[in-house]
Amino acid sequence: MIETRVAGIPCLINPTHVFVQKPMGPSADSDWDCYGYSEIEFTVCDRRGRPAPWLERKMTDKDKQEIETLILEENRDD
């Protein structure tokens, strides 16, 4: 779980699905494969780790983008 804040409220993020397609270049079958993409799903939880749908409803686009960045950083292959 990842510690962060949503709407200024401390919470935990539980990544449930993370897939990263690295760029395959111009010989790829699709433009998505060519440039690469990521699929991320997560659950917003309270600080005890319980799902918090009330907090997820408060999430802004900026919060979501920051959370997805945190998840990708944590799952990055070095």
C-alpha positions, 0 to 999 in steps of 0.5 A: 500500500502507498501512503498519500493524500486525497483532497488533503486527507491522509489515506492508503492506495492499494494498486489492484492492477498495473500493466506497463507496455514499454514503447515498441517503436515504429514496427509495432502493430498499433500506435499504443504499442509504438509509443507505450502505455500503462493501465492502472487500477487502484482502491482508495483506503482509509489509514487502516487499509479499509476501502473508502469509497467516500474518499474516492469520490472526493478525488480530483483529476490531479489527485488521480494523476499524482497517485498513478505517478506514485504507483508507476514509480513504485513499480518501475523496473530499474 
